[in-house]
């Protein structure tokens, strides 16, 4: 992790922790990895795009879940950063970034599993599942684990089933 989350060396990105009614977290296996590479949905922020809008767009692109099937419960208080491993950095985005800086959103899934579609026009995932929050970090590639740990810490008050009353989203730490 870096001390300078606003550095231009980090690609602007959003991450989505999607939880179902049972309080389990959505994870998906990356299609471009021969080994286990589970992650939560995430993706880049387009120029002039609001991070919240980017999160809803990325969720729909990667899972087929439209905005009306989720409720944004919380977002991280600030940007979280991670570095790409040295062997990957030169290959990702033509070596233009040292890593990613992410704004994370906790979203409650209001639909049912049959509405999740990872087989879109440009699929990024080959499989998906719901996992207990306590299982999450152990499934993730090592270079993202610190960010996932911090996301879990910030969103912990909202992760129990029924923990979040209906209402507007708020940033953690507010």
N, C-alpha and C positions, 0 to 999 in steps of 0.2 A: 504494500500500500504506500501511497505517496503522501507527503505533507502538502502538496500543491494541487488540490483537486480542480482548479480552474485552468491549469496549464493547457496550452494548445497541443501539447504532445499526447493528450488523451482524447480519444474519440467520444463525443457526446452520445449518450446512450440512455435508454430506459430499461428497467427490469420490472417484471410483474410477478408478484406472489399471488397466485390464484388459489383461493381456498373454497372448498365445498361446504355444504351445510353441516357435515360431520367434523369440520375443522381440519380436514386433510388437505395437503398441498399438492398441486399439479406439478409434475415433472415430466420431461420428455427426453428421449434418447436422440442425440444429434445424428442425422442421417449421414453426415460426412465423416464420421469417426468409426474406425473398425473395432475399437474397444468400447468399454462402457464410458459414456460421456453424457450423463444426465444433467439437465439444467432446467431452470424455470424460463419461461418466455422472456426474451429481451431483444432489443434491436436499436438501430441508430435513429437519431433525431434528425429529420430533414432540415435544411436551412430555413430559418424563420418559423419553424414549427414549435408549438407549445409542447413541453414535455408530457403533460397529461394527455393531450390529443395524440401524441406519438405512442404513448402506452396503449391507448385504446386501439389505434391502428395496428400496432405490432401484434397485440393479442389476437385480433381478428385475422391478420395475415398468417400467423403461425398456428392457430388453433381452430379457426373458423368461427370463433365465438364473437358475435356482434356486440356492440356497446350496450344494447338494451338487455342483455343477459348477465350483466355484471353491475355491481355497485362498488364504487371506489370508497374504501373505508378509511385509508390513511396513506400518507406518503412519508418518505424519509425526510428528516429535518434538513439534510444537506446532500451534497454529492458524495458518493462513495467511489473510490478508485481502485483499480487493480492493474498490475503490469502483466503484459503477455510474457510467457516464457521466452527466453532468448532464442530458442530454436523455432518458435512460431512467429515472432515479431516481424522478421523480414518478409514473410509470406503473406501476412494479413494486411489488407488495404495497401499493398505495394510498399510495406515498411514505413508508411506515413505516420504511424502512431506507436507510442510506447505501450499503451494500454487503453483502457476505457474508463470514463467517469460516468457514473450512473445515478439517475434519480429513480428510486424504487417506489412502486405503488402496490398496496395491498388491495386486492379486489375480491369481493364475495361473488361466487358463481351462483346465479339464480336459476340456471337451466338444469337439464339432466344430461347424463353422459352421452346419450345418443346425439346430442347437438355439438359435440366436440369432433372436429374434422381436421386431422393433420395432413390430409392428402390434397391440399390445395394446389394451385397452379405452379408454385415454386416451393415444394415441401422442404422443411428444414429438419423434420423429425421422422423417425421410423417407428416409434412406439411411445406410449405415454402411460402414466399411472398416477394414482393418488397415494401419497405417503404421509405418515405422521410427521409433524414438524421435527421431532427428535431424530428422525431418520435422515433428514434432508442433507445436512452437511456431509455426512459419510458417503453419499452418492455422487457428490460433485467433484469435478476435476480439481486437483490440489491448488492451482493458481487462483481459483475463484472462492475457495473456502472461507477466507477471512471476510470477504464481502458478504457471503451468505450468512455467516455467523452474526455479523453486525445487523443485517436485515432482520434476522430472527429476533435479535435482542430488541430492536426498535418496535417491531410489530407484535411482540409477545402478548401485550395486554389485549390484543384483538383476536388472538388465534383460537381461543376456546369456542366450541360451538355455542352460538347464541350470546357471545361476549359483547358484541357490538350492537347497540340500539340503532334503530333506523335514524337516519339523519345525514347531514352533510359530512364529507370527508374532512379530515384535519391532518395537519402535519404532526408527526410524533415530536415530542419535545415542546410543543406550543402550550 
